[in-house]
Amino acid sequence: MIYNQKLVQDTVRMINDLKQKALQNNIVFETVLFMKTWPVEIAKIHKQLQTITSKKANWDFYLYKNFSDKVVTEADLVKVLNSIKYRNITFIFPISGIPVDKAIELSDNVQIVKISEINILKNLDKNYMDFLEHYQNESANVISITVLSEPNNDSYSYCDAVNLATMIISLLNFCLKDINSSFILNRYEFLSPFENNKFTNYIIKSPFVIENKVMKVNKLEFVPSYIGQIPYYDNSEFKFSEEVDIKLLKILYKLYSVKEKGTKAQTLFGIIKILSDSIIEKDKDSQFLKLISTFDSLLTCEEDRRPKTVQIAFNTLFILNQDVTEKTQMRQIVDDISLGYSLRSEIIHDGKSISYLSIPKVNDKDLYARLFQIIKRVILSLLKDPQFETIKTFHELFNLIDEQIFLKRECLHI
Protein backbone atom coordinates (compact mmCIF):
# COMPACT_ATOMS: atom_id res chain seq x y z
CA MET A 1 0.00 0.00 0.00
CA ILE A 2 1.32 3.46 -0.94
CA TYR A 3 0.69 6.20 1.62
CA ASN A 4 1.16 9.96 1.57
CA GLN A 5 4.86 10.32 2.39
CA LYS A 6 4.60 13.71 4.08
CA LEU A 7 1.79 12.48 6.34
CA VAL A 8 3.87 9.42 7.25
CA GLN A 9 6.91 11.62 8.02
CA ASP A 10 4.86 14.00 10.15
CA THR A 11 3.26 11.13 12.06
CA VAL A 12 6.62 9.46 12.75
CA ARG A 13 7.94 12.79 14.09
CA MET A 14 4.84 13.23 16.30
CA ILE A 15 5.20 9.71 17.74
CA ASN A 16 8.93 10.10 18.46
CA ASP A 17 8.43 13.57 19.98
CA LEU A 18 5.80 12.20 22.33
CA LYS A 19 7.97 9.23 23.26
CA GLN A 20 10.79 11.65 24.08
CA LYS A 21 8.49 13.71 26.32
CA ALA A 22 7.48 10.56 28.16
CA LEU A 23 11.12 9.54 28.62
CA GLN A 24 12.06 12.98 29.99
CA ASN A 25 9.21 12.79 32.50
CA ASN A 26 9.93 9.16 33.48
CA ILE A 27 6.50 8.08 32.26
CA VAL A 28 6.23 4.68 30.60
CA PHE A 29 4.90 4.92 27.03
CA GLU A 30 1.85 2.67 27.28
CA THR A 31 0.61 3.40 30.82
CA VAL A 32 -2.63 5.03 31.95
CA LEU A 33 -0.58 7.95 33.31
CA PHE A 34 0.87 8.43 29.81
CA MET A 35 -2.62 8.59 28.29
CA LYS A 36 -3.87 10.98 31.00
CA THR A 37 -0.86 13.29 30.62
CA TRP A 38 -0.96 13.75 26.83
CA PRO A 39 -4.53 13.05 25.61
CA VAL A 40 -4.45 15.85 23.01
CA GLU A 41 -1.16 14.71 21.48
CA ILE A 42 -2.38 11.09 21.37
CA ALA A 43 -5.64 12.16 19.72
CA LYS A 44 -3.70 14.09 17.05
CA ILE A 45 -1.60 11.00 16.28
CA HIS A 46 -4.77 8.89 15.99
CA LYS A 47 -6.27 11.44 13.61
CA GLN A 48 -3.11 11.44 11.49
CA LEU A 49 -3.12 7.63 11.26
CA GLN A 50 -6.78 7.60 10.28
CA THR A 51 -6.11 10.26 7.63
CA ILE A 52 -3.22 8.20 6.20
CA THR A 53 -5.21 4.97 5.96
CA SER A 54 -8.73 6.42 5.49
CA LYS A 55 -9.85 3.75 7.99
CA LYS A 56 -10.44 3.38 11.72
CA ALA A 57 -8.33 1.05 13.85
CA ASN A 58 -7.38 0.49 17.48
CA TRP A 59 -4.36 2.73 17.11
CA ASP A 60 -3.33 2.47 20.78
CA PHE A 61 -3.00 -1.31 20.39
CA TYR A 62 -0.67 -1.03 17.40
CA LEU A 63 1.35 1.88 18.77
CA TYR A 64 2.02 0.27 22.13
CA LYS A 65 2.59 -3.20 20.69
CA ASN A 66 5.15 -2.11 18.10
CA PHE A 67 6.74 1.17 19.19
CA SER A 68 6.97 1.18 23.00
CA ASP A 69 10.66 0.29 23.16
CA LYS A 70 12.30 1.91 20.11
CA VAL A 71 12.61 5.01 17.96
CA VAL A 72 10.12 4.82 15.13
CA THR A 73 11.14 5.02 11.47
CA GLU A 74 8.98 5.61 8.42
CA ALA A 75 9.56 1.99 7.35
CA ASP A 76 8.41 0.80 10.80
CA LEU A 77 5.14 2.76 10.56
CA VAL A 78 4.40 1.64 7.00
CA LYS A 79 5.02 -1.98 7.98
CA VAL A 80 2.57 -1.73 10.88
CA LEU A 81 -0.08 -0.04 8.74
CA ASN A 82 0.24 -2.75 6.10
CA SER A 83 -0.12 -5.46 8.76
CA ILE A 84 -3.63 -4.33 9.78
CA LYS A 85 -6.24 -6.63 8.30
CA TYR A 86 -9.75 -5.34 7.73
CA ARG A 87 -12.92 -7.25 6.94
CA ASN A 88 -16.65 -6.55 6.78
CA ILE A 89 -18.64 -7.27 9.92
CA THR A 90 -22.41 -6.81 10.21
CA PHE A 91 -24.02 -5.92 13.53
CA ILE A 92 -27.59 -7.18 13.93
CA PHE A 93 -29.85 -5.06 16.16
CA PRO A 94 -33.28 -6.64 16.92
CA ILE A 95 -35.95 -3.96 17.35
CA SER A 96 -39.61 -3.84 18.32
CA GLY A 97 -42.33 -2.35 16.16
CA ILE A 98 -44.48 -3.40 13.24
CA PRO A 99 -42.57 -5.72 10.87
CA VAL A 100 -41.43 -4.22 7.57
CA ASP A 101 -43.32 -5.23 4.43
CA LYS A 102 -40.00 -5.57 2.63
CA ALA A 103 -36.39 -4.64 3.34
CA ILE A 104 -35.80 -0.88 3.74
CA GLU A 105 -32.45 0.02 2.18
CA LEU A 106 -31.15 3.17 3.85
CA SER A 107 -27.70 2.90 2.26
CA ASP A 108 -25.39 0.28 0.78
CA ASN A 109 -24.47 -0.94 4.26
CA VAL A 110 -27.57 -0.15 6.34
CA GLN A 111 -31.00 -1.75 6.09
CA ILE A 112 -34.09 -2.61 8.11
CA VAL A 113 -35.32 -6.15 7.51
CA LYS A 114 -37.24 -8.98 9.17
CA ILE A 115 -34.78 -11.22 10.97
CA SER A 116 -36.56 -14.23 9.46
CA GLU A 117 -35.37 -13.09 6.03
CA ILE A 118 -31.69 -13.37 6.92
CA ASN A 119 -31.11 -16.83 5.49
CA ILE A 120 -27.46 -17.62 6.07
CA LEU A 121 -25.39 -20.23 7.90
CA LYS A 122 -25.59 -19.85 11.69
CA ASN A 123 -22.93 -20.76 14.23
CA LEU A 124 -24.78 -20.29 17.54
CA ASP A 125 -25.08 -22.30 20.72
CA LYS A 126 -28.51 -23.52 21.85
CA ASN A 127 -29.31 -20.52 24.07
CA TYR A 128 -28.58 -18.01 21.35
CA MET A 129 -30.35 -20.14 18.76
CA ASP A 130 -33.45 -20.20 20.96
CA PHE A 131 -33.44 -16.42 21.19
CA LEU A 132 -32.96 -16.10 17.43
CA GLU A 133 -35.88 -18.45 16.76
CA HIS A 134 -38.01 -16.47 19.21
CA TYR A 135 -37.32 -13.30 17.22
CA GLN A 136 -37.97 -15.09 13.93
CA ASN A 137 -41.29 -16.54 15.10
CA GLU A 138 -42.48 -13.08 16.12
CA SER A 139 -41.36 -11.51 12.81
CA ALA A 140 -39.10 -9.06 14.63
CA ASN A 141 -37.32 -6.40 12.62
CA VAL A 142 -33.58 -5.89 12.78
CA ILE A 143 -31.36 -2.99 11.84
CA SER A 144 -28.43 -4.43 9.92
CA ILE A 145 -25.28 -2.28 9.85
CA THR A 146 -22.20 -3.45 7.97
CA VAL A 147 -18.86 -1.78 8.69
CA LEU A 148 -15.25 -2.27 7.68
CA SER A 149 -13.43 -3.15 10.88
CA GLU A 150 -10.27 -4.80 12.13
CA PRO A 151 -10.59 -7.38 14.94
CA ASN A 152 -8.84 -5.25 17.58
CA ASN A 153 -11.23 -2.39 16.86
CA ASP A 154 -14.54 -4.30 16.86
CA SER A 155 -15.63 -2.88 20.20
CA TYR A 156 -15.25 0.68 18.85
CA SER A 157 -16.99 -0.31 15.62
CA TYR A 158 -19.81 -1.72 17.72
CA CYS A 159 -20.16 1.59 19.60
CA ASP A 160 -20.34 3.51 16.31
CA ALA A 161 -22.96 1.06 15.03
CA VAL A 162 -25.02 1.45 18.23
CA ASN A 163 -25.02 5.23 17.79
CA LEU A 164 -26.20 4.89 14.20
CA ALA A 165 -28.86 2.29 15.10
CA THR A 166 -30.10 4.55 17.91
CA MET A 167 -30.49 7.39 15.43
CA ILE A 168 -32.37 5.13 12.99
CA ILE A 169 -34.78 4.12 15.76
CA SER A 170 -35.28 7.81 16.53
CA LEU A 171 -36.04 8.47 12.86
CA LEU A 172 -38.49 5.54 12.75
CA ASN A 173 -40.41 6.91 15.73
CA PHE A 174 -40.29 10.43 14.32
CA CYS A 175 -41.71 9.19 11.00
CA LEU A 176 -44.69 7.38 12.55
CA LYS A 177 -47.86 8.66 10.95
CA ASP A 178 -50.08 8.27 14.02
CA ILE A 179 -48.94 9.25 17.51
CA ASN A 180 -50.95 8.16 20.55
CA SER A 181 -49.31 8.74 23.92
CA SER A 182 -51.52 6.40 25.95
CA PHE A 183 -50.78 3.31 23.91
CA ILE A 184 -48.22 3.49 21.13
CA LEU A 185 -48.31 -0.07 19.83
CA ASN A 186 -45.97 0.59 16.95
CA ARG A 187 -43.17 2.35 18.85
CA TYR A 188 -39.63 1.28 17.93
CA GLU A 189 -36.89 0.46 20.41
CA PHE A 190 -34.06 -2.01 20.91
CA LEU A 191 -34.91 -5.61 21.78
CA SER A 192 -32.01 -7.42 23.36
CA PRO A 193 -31.95 -10.42 25.69
CA PHE A 194 -28.26 -10.10 26.47
CA GLU A 195 -26.33 -8.43 29.26
CA ASN A 196 -22.68 -8.07 30.12
CA ASN A 197 -21.36 -10.51 32.77
CA LYS A 198 -19.87 -7.77 34.96
CA PHE A 199 -22.08 -4.78 34.25
CA THR A 200 -25.51 -6.35 34.56
CA ASN A 201 -27.44 -3.17 33.75
CA TYR A 202 -25.62 -2.58 30.46
CA ILE A 203 -27.85 -4.04 27.77
CA ILE A 204 -26.15 -5.40 24.67
CA LYS A 205 -28.08 -4.19 21.67
CA SER A 206 -26.46 -6.34 18.98
CA PRO A 207 -26.36 -9.95 20.22
CA PHE A 208 -25.56 -11.29 16.74
CA VAL A 209 -22.99 -10.41 14.09
CA ILE A 210 -22.44 -11.66 10.57
CA GLU A 211 -18.88 -12.33 9.44
CA ASN A 212 -17.81 -14.22 6.32
CA LYS A 213 -21.49 -14.96 5.58
CA VAL A 214 -21.98 -16.72 8.93
CA MET A 215 -24.17 -15.45 11.77
CA LYS A 216 -22.56 -15.88 15.16
CA VAL A 217 -22.59 -14.48 18.67
CA ASN A 218 -21.25 -10.97 19.06
CA LYS A 219 -17.60 -11.68 19.89
CA LEU A 220 -17.65 -9.33 22.87
CA GLU A 221 -18.41 -11.67 25.76
CA PHE A 222 -22.08 -11.52 26.71
CA VAL A 223 -24.51 -13.97 28.27
CA PRO A 224 -28.29 -14.42 27.85
CA SER A 225 -30.40 -12.65 30.44
CA TYR A 226 -34.05 -12.28 29.47
CA ILE A 227 -36.28 -12.48 26.44
CA GLY A 228 -37.41 -9.11 25.14
CA GLN A 229 -41.19 -8.87 24.91
CA ILE A 230 -42.26 -8.62 21.27
CA PRO A 231 -45.91 -7.74 20.59
CA TYR A 232 -47.50 -10.13 18.12
CA TYR A 233 -48.57 -8.44 14.90
CA ASP A 234 -51.23 -9.89 12.66
CA ASN A 235 -49.98 -9.03 9.17
CA SER A 236 -53.55 -8.48 8.01
CA GLU A 237 -54.07 -5.79 10.65
CA PHE A 238 -50.85 -3.76 10.54
CA LYS A 239 -48.64 -2.73 7.63
CA PHE A 240 -45.25 -1.10 8.09
CA SER A 241 -45.72 1.04 4.99
CA GLU A 242 -48.99 2.39 6.38
CA GLU A 243 -47.56 3.16 9.82
CA VAL A 244 -44.17 4.67 8.88
CA ASP A 245 -43.51 7.38 6.31
CA ILE A 246 -40.79 5.47 4.44
CA LYS A 247 -40.08 8.29 1.98
CA LEU A 248 -39.52 10.73 4.85
CA LEU A 249 -37.39 8.15 6.68
CA LYS A 250 -35.02 7.86 3.72
CA ILE A 251 -34.84 11.64 3.26
CA LEU A 252 -33.98 12.18 6.93
CA TYR A 253 -31.41 9.38 6.97
CA LYS A 254 -29.70 10.95 3.97
CA LEU A 255 -29.64 14.36 5.68
CA TYR A 256 -28.35 12.77 8.89
CA SER A 257 -25.50 11.01 7.07
CA VAL A 258 -24.11 14.32 5.71
CA LYS A 259 -24.72 16.57 8.74
CA GLU A 260 -21.84 18.64 10.11
CA LYS A 261 -20.87 19.03 13.76
CA GLY A 262 -22.07 22.13 15.56
CA THR A 263 -24.72 22.93 12.96
CA LYS A 264 -28.47 23.41 12.93
CA ALA A 265 -28.92 19.91 11.50
CA GLN A 266 -26.98 18.27 14.33
CA THR A 267 -29.17 20.05 16.88
CA LEU A 268 -32.35 19.02 15.07
CA PHE A 269 -31.37 15.35 14.97
CA GLY A 270 -30.60 15.58 18.68
CA ILE A 271 -34.17 16.85 19.20
CA ILE A 272 -35.49 13.92 17.13
CA LYS A 273 -33.75 11.55 19.57
CA ILE A 274 -35.51 13.22 22.51
CA LEU A 275 -38.86 12.89 20.71
CA SER A 276 -38.14 9.20 20.15
CA ASP A 277 -37.32 8.82 23.87
CA SER A 278 -40.68 10.43 24.62
CA ILE A 279 -42.51 7.91 22.43
CA ILE A 280 -40.69 4.97 24.03
CA GLU A 281 -41.17 6.27 27.60
CA LYS A 282 -43.71 4.20 29.53
CA ASP A 283 -44.43 6.74 32.30
CA LYS A 284 -47.01 9.22 30.99
CA ASP A 285 -45.72 12.19 33.01
CA SER A 286 -42.12 11.66 31.86
CA GLN A 287 -43.35 11.08 28.32
CA PHE A 288 -45.17 14.42 28.27
CA LEU A 289 -42.29 16.34 29.91
CA LYS A 290 -39.79 15.00 27.37
CA LEU A 291 -42.04 16.19 24.56
CA ILE A 292 -42.41 19.66 26.09
CA SER A 293 -38.63 19.89 26.64
CA THR A 294 -38.09 19.79 22.86
CA PHE A 295 -40.01 23.09 22.52
CA ASP A 296 -37.70 24.69 25.12
CA SER A 297 -34.57 23.33 23.44
CA LEU A 298 -35.56 24.30 19.93
CA LEU A 299 -37.61 27.47 20.12
CA THR A 300 -36.29 29.61 22.99
CA CYS A 301 -33.31 31.95 23.12
CA GLU A 302 -31.55 33.05 26.32
CA GLU A 303 -31.19 36.63 25.08
CA ASP A 304 -34.95 36.89 24.44
CA ARG A 305 -36.64 38.48 27.48
CA ARG A 306 -40.18 37.51 26.48
CA PRO A 307 -41.97 34.69 28.39
CA LYS A 308 -41.13 31.25 27.07
CA THR A 309 -44.62 30.51 25.82
CA VAL A 310 -44.63 33.78 23.85
CA GLN A 311 -41.21 33.00 22.33
CA ILE A 312 -42.23 29.47 21.44
CA ALA A 313 -45.58 30.43 19.93
CA PHE A 314 -44.14 33.30 17.89
CA ASN A 315 -41.10 31.35 16.66
CA THR A 316 -43.29 28.36 15.78
CA LEU A 317 -45.67 30.49 13.72
CA PHE A 318 -42.74 32.19 11.99
CA ILE A 319 -41.00 28.91 11.06
CA LEU A 320 -44.25 27.33 9.87
CA ASN A 321 -45.12 30.52 7.97
CA GLN A 322 -48.53 30.44 9.64
CA ASP A 323 -49.30 34.05 8.75
CA VAL A 324 -50.53 32.79 5.35
CA THR A 325 -52.91 30.20 6.82
CA GLU A 326 -56.27 30.45 8.49
CA LYS A 327 -56.44 32.27 11.80
CA THR A 328 -58.17 29.28 13.41
CA GLN A 329 -55.12 27.12 12.72
CA MET A 330 -52.83 29.76 14.22
CA ARG A 331 -55.08 29.98 17.27
CA GLN A 332 -55.03 26.19 17.69
CA ILE A 333 -51.21 26.11 17.68
CA VAL A 334 -50.94 28.95 20.21
CA ASP A 335 -53.61 27.41 22.45
CA ASP A 336 -51.97 23.96 22.36
CA ILE A 337 -48.56 25.38 23.29
CA SER A 338 -50.06 27.43 26.13
CA LEU A 339 -52.02 24.43 27.40
CA GLY A 340 -48.96 22.17 27.14
CA TYR A 341 -46.98 24.52 29.38
CA SER A 342 -49.83 24.78 31.86
CA LEU A 343 -49.83 20.99 32.18
CA ARG A 344 -46.03 21.00 32.48
CA SER A 345 -46.27 23.50 35.35
CA GLU A 346 -48.79 21.36 37.24
CA ILE A 347 -46.64 18.23 36.82
CA ILE A 348 -43.37 19.87 37.84
CA HIS A 349 -44.36 22.51 40.37
CA ASP A 350 -47.51 21.03 41.88
CA GLY A 351 -46.42 17.39 41.79
CA LYS A 352 -49.57 16.27 40.00
CA SER A 353 -49.88 13.39 37.57
CA ILE A 354 -51.07 14.02 34.03
CA SER A 355 -53.98 11.64 34.67
CA TYR A 356 -55.36 13.84 37.51
CA LEU A 357 -54.75 17.41 36.41
CA SER A 358 -57.11 20.22 37.31
CA ILE A 359 -57.29 21.82 33.87
CA PRO A 360 -60.73 21.00 32.48
CA LYS A 361 -61.60 19.60 29.05
CA VAL A 362 -58.13 18.26 28.36
CA ASN A 363 -57.72 15.03 26.48
CA ASP A 364 -54.00 14.50 27.17
CA LYS A 365 -53.76 11.83 24.46
CA ASP A 366 -54.98 14.22 21.75
CA LEU A 367 -52.91 17.11 23.12
CA TYR A 368 -49.75 14.98 23.07
CA ALA A 369 -50.42 14.04 19.44
CA ARG A 370 -51.06 17.67 18.40
CA LEU A 371 -47.95 18.98 20.17
CA PHE A 372 -45.87 16.19 18.64
CA GLN A 373 -47.10 17.13 15.16
CA ILE A 374 -46.33 20.82 15.79
CA ILE A 375 -42.70 20.20 16.78
CA LYS A 376 -42.38 17.64 13.99
CA ARG A 377 -43.53 20.24 11.42
CA VAL A 378 -41.06 22.77 12.87
CA ILE A 379 -38.17 20.32 12.56
CA LEU A 380 -39.08 19.35 9.00
CA SER A 381 -39.41 23.02 7.98
CA LEU A 382 -35.97 23.81 9.37
CA LEU A 383 -34.46 20.79 7.61
CA LYS A 384 -36.25 21.00 4.26
CA ASP A 385 -37.76 24.47 3.68
CA PRO A 386 -35.65 26.45 1.13
CA GLN A 387 -35.98 29.67 3.18
CA PHE A 388 -33.89 28.05 5.94
CA GLU A 389 -31.40 26.31 3.64
CA THR A 390 -28.64 28.87 4.21
CA ILE A 391 -29.22 28.97 7.97
CA LYS A 392 -26.47 26.83 9.51
CA THR A 393 -26.85 27.55 13.23
CA PHE A 394 -29.66 28.50 15.61
CA HIS A 395 -27.90 31.78 16.35
CA GLU A 396 -28.43 32.66 12.67
CA LEU A 397 -32.06 31.49 12.86
CA PHE A 398 -32.91 33.72 15.84
CA ASN A 399 -31.13 36.64 14.13
CA LEU A 400 -33.34 36.06 11.07
CA ILE A 401 -36.47 36.04 13.23
CA ASP A 402 -35.37 39.27 14.97
CA GLU A 403 -34.77 40.93 11.60
CA GLN A 404 -38.27 40.00 10.44
CA ILE A 405 -39.80 41.41 13.65
CA PHE A 406 -37.89 44.66 13.07
CA LEU A 407 -39.02 44.88 9.44
CA LYS A 408 -42.68 44.31 10.38
CA ARG A 409 -42.48 47.00 13.08
CA GLU A 410 -40.96 49.41 10.54
CA CYS A 411 -43.76 48.68 8.10
CA LEU A 412 -46.39 49.29 10.74
CA HIS A 413 -44.70 52.57 11.72
CA ILE A 414 -44.80 53.70 8.10
Sequence and secondary structure as in RCSB ss.txt:
>XXXX:A:sequence
MIYNQKLVQDTVRMINDLKQKALQNNIVFETVLFMKTWPVEIAKIHKQLQTITSKKANWDFYLYKNFSDKVVTEA
DLVKVLNSIKYRNITFIFPISGIPVDKAIELSDNVQIVKISEINILKNLDKNYMDFLEHYQNESANVISITVLSE
PNNDSYSYCDAVNLATMIISLLNFCLKDINSSFILNRYEFLSPFENNKFTNYIIKSPFVIENKVMKVNKLEFVPS
YIGQIPYYDNSEFKFSEEVDIKLLKILYKLYSVKEKGTKAQTLFGIIKILSDSIIEKDKDSQFLKLISTFDSLLT
CEEDRRPKTVQIAFNTLFILNQDVTEKTQMRQIVDDISLGYSLRSEIIHDGKSISYLSIPKVNDKDLYARLFQII
KRVILSLLKDPQFETIKTFHELFNLIDEQIFLKRECLHI
>XXXX:A:secstr
    HHHHHHHHHHHHHHHHHHHHTT  TTSHHHHHH HHHHHHHHHHHHHHHSS   HHHHHHHHHTTS   HH
HHHHHHHH   EEEEEEEEE SS  SS EEEETTEEEEEGGG  SEEE  HHHHHHHHHHHHTT EEEEEEEEE 
GGGHHHHHHHHHHHHHHHHHHHHHTBS   SS  TT   B   EEESS TT EES  EEEETTEEEE SS EEE 
         TTT  HHHHB HHHHHHHHHHHHT  TTSHHHHHHHHHHHHHHHHH  SHHHHHHHHHHHHHHHH 
 TT  S HHHHHHHHHHHHTTGGGS HHHHHHHHHHHHHHHHHHHHHHHS   GGG S SS  HHHHHHHHHHHH
HHHHHHHHH GGGTT  SHHHHHHHHHHHHHHHHHHHH 
